[in-house]
Amino acid sequence: MERLDSSIRMYPALISGAFFLRSTSRNGSIFSYPDEQTGVKQVIAWSRIFGDHEILCAINLDQEKYAFIYVTVDEAMHPIDTSMKCLFATDLSPAELNIEVRNGKAIRLTIPPYALVIYS
């Protein structure tokens, strides 16, 4: 909790940025939001955008399995051949992820079981 609190203080967009729920995809082609009707919510992802800065947060709700999932990011803020860096993770996660052209723009997250990751 102390590391998370420190991250929140370092990145005010986590508190005051505009909130956007993000669509996800297991295959990189078909993107959707968490399904409230069926209760399927392995990963919930959202962005906080403040000015020209996006911070992407994602939680893997599965307590046993890793999540390998594409998450949509803001298309205008992320040029091709750029990346997002890990600001915080509750478990081991990739330090940097490349922006891909999928559903506009997306990154492919690897999230450990029952973990939170934050990228910018």
Residue frames as a rotation matrix with the C-alpha (Angstrom) as fourth column:
MET 1
0.566 0.824 0.000 0.00
0.824 -0.566 0.000 0.00
0.000 0.000 -1.000 0.00
GLU 2
0.343 -0.516 -0.785 2.88
0.231 -0.764 0.603 2.34
-0.910 -0.388 -0.143 0.72
ARG 3
-0.731 -0.618 0.290 4.24
0.388 -0.027 0.921 1.91
-0.562 0.786 0.260 -2.84
LEU 4
-0.182 0.756 0.629 0.79
0.949 -0.033 0.315 2.53
0.259 0.654 -0.711 -4.31
ASP 5
0.694 0.423 -0.582 0.30
0.620 -0.763 0.183 5.62
-0.367 -0.488 -0.792 -2.17
SER 6
-0.156 -0.854 -0.496 3.69
0.182 -0.518 0.836 6.92
-0.971 0.040 0.236 -3.32
SER 7
-0.733 -0.065 0.677 2.69
0.667 0.128 0.734 6.37
-0.134 0.990 -0.050 -6.98
ILE 8
0.316 0.932 0.179 -0.55
0.936 -0.337 0.100 8.27
0.153 0.136 -0.979 -6.46
ARG 9
0.578 -0.157 -0.801 1.35
0.323 -0.857 0.401 11.22
-0.750 -0.490 -0.445 -5.00
MET 10
-0.498 -0.864 -0.069 3.86
0.206 -0.195 0.959 11.17
-0.842 0.464 0.276 -7.91
TYR 11
-0.927 0.227 0.300 1.17
0.309 0.008 0.951 11.01
0.214 0.974 -0.077 -10.61
PRO 12
-0.740 0.649 -0.179 -1.75
-0.252 -0.514 -0.820 13.34
-0.624 -0.561 0.544 -9.81
ALA 13
-0.504 0.571 -0.648 -3.60
-0.785 0.011 0.619 12.13
0.360 0.821 0.443 -12.93
LEU 14
-0.783 0.195 -0.591 -4.44
0.279 0.959 -0.053 8.98
0.557 -0.206 -0.805 -10.94
ILE 15
-0.581 0.573 -0.578 -6.69
0.637 -0.121 -0.761 11.12
-0.506 -0.810 -0.295 -8.74
SER 16
-0.145 0.511 -0.847 -7.72
-0.070 -0.860 -0.506 14.12
-0.987 -0.014 0.161 -10.82
GLY 17
-0.917 -0.249 -0.313 -7.59
-0.314 -0.036 0.949 12.86
-0.247 0.968 -0.045 -14.41
ALA 18
0.025 0.937 -0.349 -10.65
-0.998 0.006 -0.055 12.17
-0.049 0.350 0.935 -16.52
PHE 19
-0.395 -0.088 0.914 -11.80
-0.380 0.922 -0.076 8.54
-0.836 -0.377 -0.398 -16.16
PHE 20
0.086 0.401 -0.912 -12.26
-0.988 0.154 -0.026 6.23
0.131 0.903 0.409 -19.18
LEU 21
0.366 0.091 0.926 -13.21
-0.298 0.954 0.024 2.56
-0.882 -0.284 0.376 -18.96
ARG 22
-0.312 -0.604 -0.733 -11.11
-0.910 -0.033 0.414 0.68
-0.274 0.796 -0.540 -21.54
SER 23
0.808 0.550 -0.209 -12.11
-0.588 0.742 -0.322 -2.19
-0.022 0.383 0.923 -23.80
THR 24
-0.186 -0.853 0.487 -10.06
-0.727 0.453 0.516 -5.39
-0.661 -0.258 -0.705 -23.72
SER 25
0.674 0.332 -0.661 -9.42
-0.707 0.550 -0.445 -8.36
0.216 0.767 0.605 -26.01
ARG 26
0.499 -0.499 0.709 -7.88
-0.196 0.732 0.652 -11.78
-0.844 -0.464 0.268 -25.54
ASN 27
0.364 -0.304 0.880 -7.15
0.778 0.618 -0.108 -12.24
-0.511 0.725 0.462 -29.26
GLY 28
-0.570 -0.640 -0.516 -6.31
0.312 -0.749 0.584 -8.66
-0.760 0.172 0.627 -30.27
SER 29
-0.905 0.279 0.321 -9.20
0.288 -0.154 0.945 -8.49
0.313 0.948 0.059 -32.75
ILE 30
0.079 0.996 0.041 -12.49
0.406 -0.070 0.911 -8.51
0.911 -0.055 -0.410 -30.85
PHE 31
-0.909 -0.407 0.089 -12.59
0.134 -0.488 -0.863 -5.87
0.395 -0.772 0.498 -28.12
SER 32
0.180 0.984 -0.001 -15.32
0.337 -0.061 0.940 -5.47
0.924 -0.169 -0.342 -25.51
TYR 33
-0.282 -0.145 0.948 -16.02
-0.751 -0.582 -0.312 -3.98
0.597 -0.800 0.055 -22.10
PRO 34
-0.989 -0.039 0.142 -16.58
-0.125 0.726 -0.676 -6.12
-0.077 -0.687 -0.723 -18.98
ASP 35
-0.477 0.848 -0.233 -19.92
-0.086 0.218 0.972 -7.89
0.875 0.484 -0.031 -19.33
GLU 36
-0.729 0.234 0.643 -22.18
-0.684 -0.273 -0.676 -7.05
0.017 -0.933 0.359 -16.42
GLN 37
0.309 0.936 -0.169 -24.96
-0.927 0.336 0.165 -9.41
0.211 0.105 0.972 -17.57
THR 38
0.648 -0.091 -0.756 -22.86
-0.044 0.987 -0.156 -12.59
0.760 0.134 0.636 -17.55
GLY 39
0.942 -0.296 0.159 -20.46
-0.197 -0.104 0.975 -11.48
-0.272 -0.949 -0.157 -14.83
VAL 40
0.553 -0.790 0.266 -17.39
0.828 0.486 -0.279 -12.11
0.091 0.374 0.923 -17.03
LYS 41
0.904 -0.291 0.314 -14.80
-0.307 -0.952 0.002 -9.70
0.298 -0.098 -0.949 -15.66
GLN 42
0.602 -0.749 -0.278 -11.37
0.787 0.615 0.047 -11.31
0.136 -0.247 0.959 -15.64
VAL 43
-0.582 -0.800 -0.148 -9.69
0.806 -0.591 0.022 -7.96
-0.105 -0.107 0.989 -16.28
ILE 44
0.730 0.681 -0.058 -11.01
0.671 -0.730 -0.132 -4.47
-0.133 0.057 -0.990 -15.69
ALA 45
-0.415 -0.898 0.147 -8.99
0.904 -0.388 0.180 -1.69
-0.104 0.208 0.973 -17.30
TRP 46
0.792 0.610 -0.022 -9.33
0.605 -0.789 -0.111 2.08
-0.085 0.075 -0.994 -17.19
SER 47
-0.273 -0.847 0.457 -7.36
0.813 -0.457 -0.360 5.20
0.514 0.273 0.813 -18.00
ARG 48
0.541 0.280 -0.793 -6.95
0.599 -0.790 0.130 8.48
-0.590 -0.545 -0.595 -16.21
ILE 49
-0.033 -0.501 0.865 -6.11
0.920 -0.352 -0.169 11.31
0.389 0.791 0.473 -18.60
PHE 50
0.587 0.075 -0.806 -4.83
0.497 -0.819 0.287 14.66
-0.639 -0.569 -0.518 -17.41
GLY 51
0.226 -0.464 -0.856 -3.75
-0.614 -0.750 0.245 17.16
-0.756 0.471 -0.455 -20.07
ASP 52
0.429 -0.141 -0.892 -1.70
-0.837 0.311 -0.451 15.22
0.341 0.940 0.016 -22.61
HIS 53
-0.689 -0.715 0.122 -0.81
-0.685 0.585 -0.434 12.37
0.239 -0.383 -0.892 -20.25
GLU 54
0.452 0.825 -0.340 -2.55
-0.649 0.565 0.510 8.98
0.613 -0.009 0.790 -20.00
ILE 55
-0.676 -0.534 0.508 -2.13
-0.735 0.540 -0.411 6.52
-0.055 -0.651 -0.757 -17.15
LEU 56
0.080 0.658 -0.749 -3.55
-0.594 0.634 0.494 3.05
0.800 0.405 0.442 -17.76
CYS 57
-0.520 -0.136 0.844 -4.60
-0.813 0.382 -0.439 0.87
-0.263 -0.914 -0.309 -14.82
ALA 58
0.090 0.563 -0.821 -5.71
-0.626 0.674 0.393 -2.77
0.775 0.479 0.413 -15.02
ILE 59
-0.269 -0.071 0.961 -6.69
-0.889 0.402 -0.219 -5.38
-0.370 -0.913 -0.171 -12.47
ASN 60
-0.498 0.112 -0.860 -6.69
-0.356 0.878 0.321 -9.13
0.791 0.466 -0.397 -13.02
LEU 61
0.057 0.648 0.760 -9.56
-0.987 -0.076 0.140 -10.45
0.149 -0.758 0.635 -10.90
ASP 62
0.701 0.117 -0.703 -8.66
-0.166 0.986 -0.001 -14.12
0.694 0.118 0.711 -11.43
GLN 63
0.672 -0.406 0.620 -6.97
-0.714 -0.130 0.688 -15.43
-0.199 -0.905 -0.377 -8.29
GLU 64
0.497 -0.447 0.744 -5.18
0.082 0.878 0.472 -18.31
-0.864 -0.173 0.473 -10.06
LYS 65
0.341 -0.290 0.894 -4.42
0.905 0.357 -0.230 -17.48
-0.253 0.888 0.384 -13.70
TYR 66
-0.654 -0.582 -0.482 -2.27
0.297 -0.785 0.544 -14.88
-0.696 0.213 0.686 -15.45
ALA 67
0.626 0.780 -0.015 -4.16
0.342 -0.292 -0.893 -12.57
-0.701 0.554 -0.450 -17.80
PHE 68
-0.694 -0.701 0.162 -2.68
0.441 -0.237 0.866 -11.97
-0.569 0.672 0.474 -21.26
ILE 69
0.274 0.949 0.158 -4.88
0.868 -0.173 -0.466 -9.28
-0.415 0.264 -0.871 -22.70
TYR 70
-0.631 -0.350 0.692 -4.89
0.660 -0.711 0.242 -6.35
0.408 0.609 0.680 -25.12
VAL 71
0.079 0.618 -0.782 -6.17
0.810 -0.498 -0.312 -3.07
-0.582 -0.609 -0.540 -23.73
THR 72
0.359 0.159 0.920 -7.23
0.777 -0.596 -0.201 -0.05
0.516 0.787 -0.338 -25.78
VAL 73
-0.268 -0.440 -0.857 -5.40
0.750 -0.654 0.101 3.21
-0.605 -0.616 0.505 -25.09
ASP 74
0.533 0.479 -0.697 -6.00
0.038 -0.837 -0.546 6.74
-0.845 0.265 -0.465 -26.35
GLU 75
0.547 -0.265 0.794 -5.20
0.814 0.393 -0.429 6.71
-0.198 0.881 0.430 -30.06
ALA 76
0.819 -0.172 0.548 -4.18
0.147 -0.860 -0.489 10.37
0.555 0.481 -0.679 -30.37
MET 77
0.782 -0.485 0.392 -1.76
-0.609 -0.460 0.646 10.30
-0.133 -0.743 -0.656 -27.42
HIS 78
0.250 -0.670 0.699 0.29
-0.173 0.679 0.713 7.29
-0.953 -0.300 0.054 -28.49
PRO 79
0.331 -0.211 -0.920 2.18
-0.939 -0.174 -0.297 7.42
-0.098 0.962 -0.255 -31.81
ILE 80
0.975 -0.094 -0.203 3.23
0.029 0.953 -0.300 4.18
0.222 0.287 0.932 -33.48
ASP 81
0.218 -0.951 -0.217 6.68
0.452 0.296 -0.841 2.97
0.865 0.085 0.495 -32.37
THR 82
-0.250 -0.264 0.932 6.25
-0.729 -0.582 -0.360 4.32
0.637 -0.769 -0.047 -28.84
SER 83
-0.363 0.085 -0.928 5.76
0.428 0.900 -0.085 2.45
0.828 -0.428 -0.363 -25.61
MET 84
0.563 0.494 0.663 4.25
-0.477 -0.461 0.749 2.69
0.675 -0.737 -0.024 -22.14
LYS 85
-0.528 -0.832 -0.172 6.34
-0.217 0.328 -0.919 2.12
0.821 -0.448 -0.354 -19.02
CYS 86
0.231 0.565 -0.792 5.28
0.635 0.529 0.563 0.31
0.737 -0.633 -0.237 -15.86
LEU 87
-0.106 -0.186 0.977 4.80
-0.487 -0.847 -0.214 2.77
0.867 -0.499 -0.001 -12.99
PHE 88
-0.357 0.105 0.928 3.48
-0.899 0.231 -0.372 0.25
-0.254 -0.967 0.012 -10.48
ALA 89
0.042 0.422 -0.906 2.73
-0.463 0.811 0.357 -3.47
0.885 0.404 0.229 -10.25
THR 90
0.517 0.216 0.828 1.72
-0.854 0.189 0.484 -5.59
-0.052 -0.958 0.282 -7.29
ASP 91
0.562 -0.406 0.720 3.70
0.161 0.908 0.387 -8.49
-0.811 -0.102 0.576 -8.80
LEU 92
-0.535 -0.845 0.017 6.32
0.148 -0.074 0.986 -8.99
-0.832 0.530 0.164 -11.55
SER 93
0.681 0.705 0.197 5.20
0.395 -0.128 -0.910 -7.36
-0.616 0.697 -0.366 -14.80
PRO 94
0.157 -0.633 0.758 6.93
0.967 -0.058 -0.248 -6.21
0.201 0.772 0.603 -18.01
ALA 95
-0.316 -0.407 -0.857 8.78
0.644 -0.755 0.122 -2.91
-0.697 -0.513 0.501 -17.53
GLU 96
-0.531 0.088 -0.843 7.78
-0.528 -0.812 0.248 -1.54
-0.663 0.577 0.477 -20.95
LEU 97
-0.095 0.590 0.802 5.09
0.578 0.688 -0.438 -2.36
-0.811 0.422 -0.406 -23.52
ASN 98
-0.955 -0.290 0.054 4.93
0.191 -0.468 0.863 -1.35
-0.225 0.835 0.502 -27.18
ILE 99
-0.141 0.900 -0.413 1.95
-0.501 -0.425 -0.754 0.48
-0.854 0.101 0.511 -28.62
GLU 100
-0.814 -0.037 0.580 0.21
0.402 0.686 0.607 -1.63
-0.420 0.727 -0.543 -31.28
VAL 101
-0.687 0.633 -0.357 -2.34
-0.725 -0.569 0.387 -0.74
0.042 0.525 0.850 -33.94
ARG 102
-0.739 0.565 -0.368 -5.36
0.524 0.824 0.214 -2.69
0.424 -0.035 -0.905 -32.68
ASN 103
0.242 0.922 -0.304 -8.82
0.961 -0.183 0.207 -1.21
0.135 -0.342 -0.930 -32.11
GLY 104
0.943 -0.164 0.290 -7.17
-0.162 -0.986 -0.031 2.16
0.291 -0.018 -0.956 -32.73
LYS 105
-0.155 -0.987 0.042 -4.18
-0.549 0.051 -0.834 1.74
0.821 -0.153 -0.550 -30.41
ALA 106
0.904 0.422 0.064 -3.60
-0.301 0.527 0.795 -0.87
0.302 -0.738 0.604 -27.72
ILE 107
-0.282 -0.944 0.168 -0.98
-0.906 0.205 -0.369 -2.55
0.314 -0.257 -0.914 -25.55
ARG 108
0.379 0.335 -0.863 -0.74
-0.112 0.942 0.316 -6.22
0.919 -0.023 0.395 -24.58
LEU 109
0.107 -0.249 0.963 -0.66
-0.958 -0.284 0.034 -6.60
0.265 -0.926 -0.269 -20.83
THR 110
-0.127 -0.138 -0.982 0.60
0.223 0.961 -0.164 -9.57
0.967 -0.240 -0.091 -18.85
ILE 111
-0.021 0.227 0.974 -1.03
-0.829 -0.549 0.110 -9.36
0.559 -0.805 0.199 -15.44
PRO 112
-0.897 -0.333 -0.289 -0.27
-0.112 0.806 -0.582 -11.84
0.427 -0.490 -0.760 -12.65
PRO 113
-0.162 0.877 -0.453 -3.18
0.668 0.435 0.604 -13.41
0.726 -0.205 -0.656 -10.77
TYR 114
0.621 0.604 -0.499 -5.11
0.770 -0.354 0.530 -10.97
0.144 -0.714 -0.685 -8.59
ALA 115
-0.331 -0.859 -0.391 -2.73
0.833 -0.460 0.308 -8.12
-0.444 -0.224 0.868 -9.41
LEU 116
0.833 0.451 -0.321 -2.88
0.295 -0.852 -0.432 -4.44
-0.468 0.265 -0.843 -10.30
VAL 117
-0.258 -0.898 0.356 -0.64
0.925 -0.124 0.358 -2.84
-0.278 0.422 0.863 -12.94
ILE 118
0.731 0.385 -0.563 -0.25
0.230 -0.916 -0.327 0.83
-0.642 0.110 -0.759 -13.84
TYR 119
-0.155 -0.753 0.640 1.42
0.942 0.082 0.325 2.03
-0.297 0.653 0.697 -17.06
SER 120
0.609 0.286 -0.740 2.18
0.095 -0.953 -0.289 5.44
-0.787 0.106 -0.608 -18.50
